[in-house]
Amino acid sequence: MVTSLFMRWASQLQIQTQRPAYLRIADFIAEGISTGELPSRYRLPPLRELAETLGLNYTTVTRGYAEARRRGLIDSRPGLGSFIRSKASASATLPATSYEMTMNAPVEPASAVIEEALRNGAINLFAQADMLSMLRYQDFGGSAEDKAAAMTWMGRKLRIKNESEVLVCPGIHSALVGIMTLLKRKSGIVCVSSLVYPGIKAIASHLGVKLRAVIHDDMGPDPLALEGLCRTGEITALYINPTLHNPTTLTIPETRRRELAEVCRRYNISVIEDDAYAALSDLPIPTFAELIPELTWYITGMSKCFGPGLRIAFLKGPDRQATQLLSSVLRALTVMSSPLTNALARQWINDGTAERVLNAIKQEAKVRQEMASTYLAGYTYRADPGGYHLWLSLPKLVNSNSSDVAAKLRERGISAVSAVAFCTDNKPVEALRLCLGGAQTRQQCEESLKILAEMLEDPIHFSGMAI
């Protein structure tokens, strides 16, 4: 039976907005749960019935239900239908995600124009491409066309003349596994900052590669401390995340980069330059791959500044021989990157869609950073206007450690990670990395920031937690 609730949805859909209809369906369901109009275990109308009521096509309503499932609002059972989850409540309307909330995901621009551009690019690709060729084995590292697109994307920060030094890989993480596998053969130690991307810690642990923390200050790793470690003769490489550092948001200034590069040149130390967030920054700062190209593995990609589902990385090696050696290692580990993913990335880069998406993400990130500056006024934190994460120092009034606070915040739908996850020197600070991209919409982000500010203001929210 068609109820007044669904008729109201149909009327609301007549109001023009840039937000896609399938997302609005999920929003309507969340709102209905919040108001009590959709109680637990309520059976939603069948897809075709609701499509007819709302004046939408079947596919759009199907995507709407899928989005509601992704947010944790409904359950669906073949042959039985879709039901409001029994544990759904007002809190369920907060952004439930299909990825672990500890992941630093980019903000999603709420623009029907952007989504349409993505769709059109994909349609154009598959309408024109030889589909069978994309289902065959490919040479590792991407085709000449893939590498050309990679060089275009990397061209924001690094000019590359020789495509033989370039590899297209199935994600930055995979590329790091390959490089660390090569370094293991040298049996040396990899220097890292005292706060570092947790993925590199996991890779090193898995491969048995030793990490050594180098102290850092407000400009990045300390050059004198790095040189002191290099003098021991045990250091093989320096891993560095120089732009919008995860977790501290720091972009290492040019003077510090040159000082670190000089130390590495003096002691013949390889540099693993993980520039995952490079495209989000407009600062004209030279990369390590420009300062010491003969020693640097430069890696960037599209997942951290486009979307985590686009698992593709672009890599430049120190020289052709080193790049070919890494290609052999990665071929053994991953066989090849997906030709379908490569083709999509190439299409979006070449037709300008990737640039439009990137600009929209940066604009949305700036709006959310401004929100954060309002709600976190009075608290100590670091942020970059082009980024989508914050590094928040916990106030002394919060008499709990950062791990417990992070867990408590995640219960409330706030993407928070304790400093412990990033620590490499066993001296964790009491701080959190907060992701503004965990919330799908600007409204959800603002609600999360309100909750965060309220909890920080009144430490009773953290009472009873381990100290």
Disulfide bonds with the S-S distance in Angstrom:
none
